[in-house]
């Protein structure tokens, strides 16, 4: 994968993550992820980790992404709305 392809992938993820973020809602019980976005967010996190591992090789940044994602999930109770 060349640099232009890598940048294109990162921009694609950025656009998808921005769209997911725009669908979050806030109510008196907390912040909720939009309907159907939880599985997509989890998939993107896995793909970004794989991308970084592929282009950077073994690195601590991928582990940091996993840790921060997991902390965010536990802190905010990210779940799709029923």
C-alpha positions as CSV (number, residue, x, y, z in Angstrom):
1,X,0.0,0.0,0.0
2,X,1.5,3.3,-1.0
3,X,1.2,6.6,0.9
4,X,-1.7,7.9,-1.2
5,X,-3.7,4.8,-0.6
6,X,-3.0,5.0,3.2
7,X,-4.1,8.6,3.3
8,X,-7.2,7.7,1.3
9,X,-8.1,4.9,3.8
10,X,-7.5,7.2,6.8
11,X,-9.7,9.9,5.2
12,X,-12.4,7.3,4.5
13,X,-12.4,6.2,8.2
14,X,-12.4,9.9,9.3
15,X,-15.6,10.5,7.2
16,X,-17.3,7.4,8.5
17,X,-16.4,8.2,12.1
18,X,-17.6,11.8,11.7
19,X,-20.9,10.5,10.5
20,X,-21.2,8.1,13.4
21,X,-20.4,11.0,15.8
22,X,-23.0,13.2,14.3
23,X,-25.7,10.6,15.2
24,X,-24.8,10.4,18.9
25,X,-27.6,11.6,21.1
26,X,-27.6,13.0,24.7
27,X,-30.4,12.6,27.2
28,X,-30.7,12.7,30.9
29,X,-29.3,9.2,31.2
30,X,-26.2,9.8,29.2
31,X,-24.8,9.8,25.7
32,X,-26.0,7.1,23.3
33,X,-24.6,6.0,20.0
34,X,-27.0,6.1,17.0
35,X,-29.1,3.1,16.1
36,X,-27.0,0.5,14.2
37,X,-23.8,2.4,14.7
38,X,-22.3,0.4,17.5
39,X,-21.3,-2.6,15.3
40,X,-20.0,-0.3,12.6
41,X,-17.9,1.6,15.2
42,X,-16.5,-1.6,16.6
43,X,-15.6,-2.8,13.0
44,X,-13.9,0.4,12.2
45,X,-11.8,0.3,15.3
46,X,-10.6,-3.2,14.4
47,X,-9.9,-2.1,10.8
48,X,-7.9,1.0,11.9
49,X,-5.9,-1.2,14.3
50,X,-5.2,-3.6,11.5
51,X,-4.2,-0.7,9.1
52,X,-1.8,0.7,11.7
53,X,-0.3,-2.7,12.3
54,X,0.1,-3.3,8.6
55,X,1.8,0.1,7.8
56,X,3.7,0.6,11.1
57,X,4.5,-3.0,12.1
58,X,4.4,-3.8,15.8
59,X,3.6,-0.6,17.6
60,X,2.2,0.7,20.9
61,X,-0.3,3.1,19.2
62,X,-2.5,0.2,18.1
63,X,-2.6,-1.0,21.7
64,X,-3.5,2.5,22.9
65,X,-6.4,2.6,20.4
66,X,-7.8,-0.6,21.9
67,X,-7.3,0.6,25.4
68,X,-9.0,3.9,24.9
69,X,-11.8,2.4,22.9
70,X,-12.5,-0.2,25.6
71,X,-12.3,2.5,28.3
72,X,-14.8,4.7,26.3
73,X,-17.2,1.8,26.0
74,X,-17.1,1.1,29.7
75,X,-17.3,4.8,30.7
76,X,-20.2,5.7,28.5
77,X,-22.0,2.4,28.2
78,X,-22.1,2.6,24.4
79,X,-25.0,0.6,23.2
80,X,-27.3,0.9,20.3
81,X,-30.7,2.3,21.2
82,X,-33.5,-0.2,21.4
